[in-house]
Amino acid sequence: MKLQLNNFRLTLGKAGKALERVVEQELGIPSGTVKSVQILRESIDARKKFSLSFVYNLELELELSSRQAQRLLKSNPALQQVCVEKMHTLSKGDLKLVHPPVVVGAGPAGYFAALTLATYGYKPVLLERGDDVETRARRVEGFWSGGELDPESNVQFGEGGAGTFSDGKLTTRISDRRISYVLRTMVENGAPAEILYKHKPHVGTDKLRALVKGLRSQVELSGGEVRFRSKLTGIRLEQGQVAAVEVNGEEEIPTQALILAIGHSARDTYAMLNSLGVSMEEKALAVGLRIEHRQGLIDSAQYGDHSGHPALGAADYQLAFKDSVTGRGAYAFCMCPGGKVVAAASEPGQVVTNGMSEYSRSTGTANSALVVTVNPSDFPTPDPLGGVEFQRLWERQAFKLGGGNYQAPVQTVDDFLRDRHGDLPELNPSYLPGVEPANLRDSLPKEIGEVLARAIGNFDQKIRGFKSEPAALTGVETRTSSPLRILRDETRQSLNVRGLYPAGEGAGYAGGIMSAAVDGIKAAEAIIEQYACLERRK
């Protein structure tokens, strides 16, 4: 007999004990009745610092008769019978597919789009402008050590997408049946099994690198082709329909169906699409700085006297502020417990920051982006590429403030609040290849800096010591989301180019690994439901 037990609370003192025996004690049933426990959901309730607890939804395998089970259900409102999820199947379309579908971008949207197509027999060609993840990691680490920036293979471009050099968060605000499939596929390819039930699952950059290699193998074993150093440089259209893609300016691949999963930093691709007249519009985004604190400060703020308990791990935070003066919102973004700040530029002469953590989150330093919303009215030009130019403007300014050698400008929180140039922060900034003291107010629009200063004051009321404890600010954070949206219709195709399927973060329809992966799957499903399989690879 299988039953589901919801909202089951376990005090921190009982963490690590066998769940089967604890459940039996709480339900008042004989020892040995619970044969197995599967965790469906796990979260931490830290609202009462003196009494932290884990909260679970559990699936129980019980050795009970039907009568005993019904009696147990009546006496325990938190118990319910397990509902079997119905399998979803796709119906293949009947239009003739003359050439294999092409997917551009090997991030979560691109890989899950390609995997879906390959699984259904469509033999996709996946093009990635950057390197495979192993080569990419070496190039990135070389850049962080003071080497040259590779504009085609960096923190933004290459196998795995921008999320490969991040905390690997798998939280999402969307609700979709495909999420469980994405998580299961990740576990099959090396992600820790706990992502299936953790309230705030994360993989970490180290495990993500292994995971994407598994996805590559799965695509190839299912009949797909993955090509690196293969940059989309053009699209040939015939009567408003995709006919072929140009690769590296020298090769043409014919296709009727093109999924664009290019990521939020493919600015040259945006420009190419704009020149073709593809329907796009500018979109709001957010810009700001990275802040670093001692991880112990955040742990104490969130867990009180329990901070440091091995069952809790490194604490995170979510902070938001609505500025009454300007009406702008400010918030903490991409918070990385136990992580570091990394150089994330993808174009020469620009400085961009991002946050990254490994699975263990063990650096002893917490970092987060503190960003403020900006709107198309803030952009220098009123066109789809206005947001791109806005980002470039402030990334170039950060490059200048850092000394013109990819070092980043840094400042103490106190100096930023006082709007003055100062010395290096007491907390050693983790950004590589290095830092240079500067006034970070000069790295942002004046109004954005003012809003950020007021937001930091507000955040200090929520996390005591946020502005007064030794901390480092590093600039600038600009790649929070796509600066534009590639418009699409209900068939998930471009409004004015048939056969073009914009997907993921770069298209402006996702924000994070999970939502991007789901959006890529939906793009693939749209192709499957329209076209019949290729009989053979041409």
DAJOFEN-V649260 format. One record per pair of residues at least 6 apart in sequence whose C-alpha atoms are under 6 Angstrom apart, sorted by the first residue. I is the first residue (numbers start at 0). GAP is how many residues later the second one is. D is the distance in whole Angstrom. If there is no record, write none. Layout:
I:GAP:D ; I:GAP:D
This chain:
0:60:6 ; 0:61:5 ; 1:58:5 ; 1:59:5 ; 2:56:6 ; 2:57:5 ; 2:77:6 ; 2:78:5 ; 2:79:5 ; 3:54:6 ; 3:55:4 ; 3:75:6 ; 3:76:5 ; 3:77:6 ; 3:78:6 ; 4:52:6 ; 4:53:5 ; 4:73:6 ; 4:74:5 ; 5:51:4 ; 5:72:5 ; 6:48:6 ; 6:49:5 ; 6:50:6 ; 7:47:6 ; 7:48:5 ; 8:45:6 ; 8:46:5 ; 9:43:5 ; 9:44:5 ; 10:42:4 ; 11:41:5 ; 19:14:6 ; 32:29:6 ; 32:30:5 ; 33:27:6 ; 33:28:5 ; 34:26:5 ; 34:27:6 ; 35:24:6 ; 35:25:5 ; 36:22:6 ; 36:23:5 ; 37:20:6 ; 37:21:5 ; 38:19:5 ; 39:17:5 ; 39:18:5 ; 39:157:5 ; 40:15:5 ; 40:16:5 ; 40:156:4 ; 40:157:6 ; 41:13:6 ; 41:14:5 ; 41:155:6 ; 41:156:5 ; 41:157:6 ; 42:11:6 ; 42:12:5 ; 42:156:5 ; 43:9:6 ; 43:10:5 ; 44:7:6 ; 44:8:5 ; 45:6:5 ; 48:254:6 ; 48:255:5 ; 72:6:6 ; 90:438:6 ; 91:436:5 ; 91:437:5 ; 91:440:6 ; 92:436:4 ; 92:437:4 ; 92:438:4 ; 92:439:5 ; 93:437:5 ; 93:438:5 ; 94:436:5 ; 94:437:6 ; 95:435:6 ; 95:436:6 ; 96:434:6 ; 96:437:6 ; 98:156:5 ; 99:24:5 ; 100:23:5 ; 100:154:6 ; 100:156:5 ; 100:157:6 ; 101:22:6 ; 101:23:5 ; 101:24:6 ; 101:156:5 ; 102:23:5 ; 102:155:6 ; 102:156:5 ; 103:22:6 ; 103:23:5 ; 103:156:5 ; 103:157:6 ; 104:22:6 ; 104:23:5 ; 104:156:5 ; 104:157:5 ; 105:22:6 ; 105:53:5 ; 105:54:6 ; 106:53:4 ; 106:54:4 ; 107:405:6 ; 107:408:6 ; 107:409:5 ; 108:152:6 ; 108:395:5 ; 108:407:5 ; 108:408:4 ; 108:411:4 ; 109:151:5 ; 109:410:6 ; 111:405:6 ; 111:408:6 ; 111:409:6 ; 112:407:5 ; 112:408:5 ; 112:411:5 ; 114:104:5 ; 116:407:6 ; 117:104:5 ; 117:105:6 ; 117:106:5 ; 118:103:6 ; 121:411:5 ; 122:100:5 ; 122:101:4 ; 123:100:5 ; 124:99:6 ; 124:100:5 ; 125:99:6 ; 125:100:5 ; 126:100:5 ; 126:103:6 ; 127:100:5 ; 127:102:5 ; 128:99:6 ; 128:100:5 ; 128:101:5 ; 128:102:4 ; 129:22:5 ; 129:23:4 ; 129:27:5 ; 129:28:4 ; 129:98:6 ; 129:99:5 ; 130:22:6 ; 130:27:5 ; 130:97:5 ; 130:98:6 ; 131:27:5 ; 132:26:5 ; 135:17:6 ; 139:14:5 ; 142:6:6 ; 143:288:5 ; 143:289:5 ; 144:288:5 ; 145:287:5 ; 150:195:5 ; 150:196:6 ; 154:7:6 ; 154:189:5 ; 155:6:4 ; 159:52:6 ; 163:41:6 ; 163:44:6 ; 164:40:5 ; 164:191:6 ; 165:39:6 ; 165:189:6 ; 165:190:4 ; 166:37:5 ; 166:38:6 ; 166:169:6 ; 166:189:5 ; 166:190:4 ; 167:34:5 ; 167:35:5 ; 167:36:5 ; 168:33:4 ; 169:31:5 ; 169:32:5 ; 169:344:6 ; 170:29:6 ; 186:6:6 ; 188:22:5 ; 188:25:5 ; 189:21:5 ; 194:6:5 ; 202:156:6 ; 203:153:6 ; 203:154:4 ; 203:155:4 ; 204:153:5 ; 205:152:5 ; 229:17:6 ; 230:16:5 ; 230:17:5 ; 231:14:6 ; 231:15:5 ; 232:13:5 ; 232:14:6 ; 232:15:6 ; 232:16:6 ; 233:11:6 ; 233:12:5 ; 234:9:6 ; 234:10:4 ; 234:11:6 ; 235:7:6 ; 235:8:5 ; 235:9:6 ; 236:6:5 ; 239:257:5 ; 240:256:6 ; 240:257:5 ; 240:258:6 ; 241:14:5 ; 241:257:5 ; 242:11:6 ; 242:12:5 ; 242:13:5 ; 243:9:5 ; 243:10:4 ; 243:11:5 ; 244:7:6 ; 244:8:5 ; 245:6:5 ; 255:243:6 ; 256:242:5 ; 257:241:6 ; 257:242:5 ; 257:243:6 ; 258:242:5 ; 258:243:6 ; 259:241:6 ; 259:242:5 ; 259:243:6 ; 260:242:5 ; 260:243:6 ; 261:244:5 ; 262:242:6 ; 262:243:4 ; 263:218:4 ; 263:241:6 ; 263:242:4 ; 278:208:6 ; 279:104:6 ; 279:205:6 ; 279:206:4 ; 279:207:5 ; 280:103:5 ; 280:203:6 ; 280:204:5 ; 281:102:4 ; 281:202:4 ; 282:200:5 ; 282:201:5 ; 283:90:6 ; 283:91:4 ; 283:92:6 ; 284:88:6 ; 284:89:6 ; 285:85:6 ; 285:86:5 ; 285:87:4 ; 285:88:5 ; 286:84:5 ; 286:85:6 ; 286:190:6 ; 286:191:5 ; 287:82:6 ; 287:83:4 ; 287:188:6 ; 287:189:5 ; 288:80:6 ; 288:81:5 ; 288:185:6 ; 288:186:5 ; 288:187:5 ; 288:188:5 ; 289:78:6 ; 289:79:4 ; 289:80:6 ; 289:183:6 ; 289:184:5 ; 290:76:5 ; 290:77:6 ; 290:181:6 ; 290:182:5 ; 291:74:6 ; 291:75:4 ; 291:179:5 ; 291:180:5 ; 292:72:6 ; 292:73:5 ; 292:178:5 ; 293:71:5 ; 293:72:6 ; 294:69:5 ; 294:70:5 ; 294:71:5 ; 298:8:5 ; 298:16:5 ; 299:7:5 ; 300:162:6 ; 313:23:6 ; 315:21:6 ; 318:12:5 ; 318:13:5 ; 319:10:6 ; 319:11:4 ; 320:8:6 ; 320:9:5 ; 320:134:6 ; 321:7:5 ; 328:43:6 ; 328:44:6 ; 329:41:6 ; 329:42:4 ; 330:39:6 ; 330:40:6 ; 331:37:6 ; 331:38:5 ; 332:35:6 ; 332:36:5 ; 333:34:6 ; 334:32:6 ; 334:33:4 ; 335:21:6 ; 335:30:6 ; 335:31:5 ; 335:32:6 ; 336:24:6 ; 336:29:5 ; 337:23:4 ; 337:24:5 ; 337:25:5 ; 337:26:5 ; 337:27:5 ; 337:28:5 ; 338:17:5 ; 338:18:4 ; 338:22:6 ; 338:24:6 ; 338:26:6 ; 338:27:6 ; 339:15:6 ; 339:16:6 ; 339:90:6 ; 340:13:6 ; 340:14:5 ; 340:89:6 ; 340:90:5 ; 341:11:6 ; 341:12:5 ; 341:13:6 ; 341:89:5 ; 342:9:6 ; 342:10:5 ; 343:8:5 ; 343:9:5 ; 343:10:6 ; 344:6:6 ; 344:7:5 ; 349:45:5 ; 349:46:5 ; 349:49:5 ; 350:44:5 ; 350:47:6 ; 350:48:5 ; 350:55:6 ; 351:124:5 ; 351:125:6 ; 352:123:6 ; 352:124:5 ; 378:7:5 ; 378:8:6 ; 378:11:5 ; 386:96:5 ; 387:95:6 ; 396:46:6 ; 397:45:6 ; 400:8:6 ; 401:6:5 ; 401:7:4 ; 401:34:5 ; 406:26:6 ; 406:27:5 ; 406:28:5 ; 407:27:5 ; 408:26:6 ; 408:27:5 ; 408:28:6 ; 408:29:5 ; 408:65:6 ; 408:66:6 ; 409:26:6 ; 409:27:5 ; 409:28:6 ; 409:63:5 ; 409:64:4 ; 410:26:6 ; 410:62:5 ; 411:13:5 ; 411:60:5 ; 411:61:6 ; 416:36:6 ; 419:19:6 ; 420:17:5 ; 420:18:5 ; 422:14:6 ; 423:13:5 ; 424:47:6 ; 426:43:6 ; 426:44:5 ; 440:8:6 ; 459:6:5 ; 459:7:6 ; 481:24:5 ; 481:26:5 ; 484:22:5 ; 484:23:4 ; 485:21:5 ; 486:7:6 ; 486:8:6 ; 487:6:4 ; 487:7:5 ; 488:6:6 ; 491:9:6 ; 492:7:5 ; 492:8:5 ; 493:6:6 ; 502:16:6 ; 502:17:6 ; 503:6:5 ; 503:12:4 ; 503:15:6 ; 504:6:6 ; 504:11:6 ; 509:6:5
